[in-house]
């Protein structure tokens, strides 16, 4: 589904990604972790070309992202993305947030789009909030709406960029619950997150990044059981001990 | 000072009202046209295409560096020549008509700077979110960025419009009859400058003060909840 081959990226002369190679198969859940500044968010944003990269290739569902001829809006419409800061549109109601891209990008009728949006809103437990504006919701609620907004486009896979990092601790679980449910339904997911509980529960593979490179790419059992690299061991020891 | 005679206002009210109507029409035209052109200029200025950036920057810098009254005069003289070049016919434009054009073009430079800071006030992640949903550049601007930019900047846009409303009086230089111009013409004829200019000042004050209260009200009522 997602193939990342030897991707390197520079900001000027500073290299932020070094020869990253991995893949996500259909219905697979891959968790990407690593210290801050390790390039994990940058890598996931390369997958739907929100960030350009200079070397290597990324192929999503058979379409080469870096190819200048690729219709990026069309590709991105099929790849759901959830951001650290939710990025709901603050000037629109929750209903409009859910409907607008369905109408403008997929060409659905307004009724159809609202109907679909409300169903998904119900699924994330927020049907009562449909008429409100994003600013009237808590962070956890906003992030659940953001997930519903991405799902409304019927994505073939979902990218999560630290979806719980901006949340108060008591709101993290309501978002993770939605993500776990999605994973269990067979959604293909690539998640940048530090939530190791989530990784243990639903991940198939865990990728550990450090200084722009993929240091460890292992099945969940191997990663948590016996990480090969010292960096990953040290990282795990730090974040699992609290 | 015992011989104030405000009957001169009453007698000439229709002429003054006609001038005021013209002033409001020019203001409204230049506001709408200026914001539209200004928004396009702002998008050009912020685009990644160098020639578009240069054009927009040049446009803004030129019009902000020349006194408005000179631009009014220049366009009044040049516009008929340009039209003649394009159409090959002599088209009498007239002072009153050329002002609509001049103010729209001139104000666009100021509105574009306001829209530019408005666009920059929208967090970058919002554009990313729009793109991630499959929006094209145009759609991301149209549905995500510009509505927020416009809302954030509405008080400043209106403040600029108040300035524009007052500046329309500069068409005096080309002899067009705006509100101030109408008052001035009556003054020349009836020789009642104190009554006339006082009335004009009061009317300008009432309109501008009302608008600036509206701006204040808007500032507290239309802010986007974040």
Interface residues (C-beta under 8 A of the other chain):
Chain A: X45 X48 X50 X72 X73 X74 X76 X77 X78 X79 X80 X81 X83 X85 X87 X88 X89 X90 X91 X100 X101 X104 X105 X106 X133 X134 X135 X136 X149 X150 X153
Chain B: X123 X125 X126 X128 X129 X130 X131 X132 X133 X134 X135 X136 X139 X143 X144 X147 X148 X151 X224 X225 X226
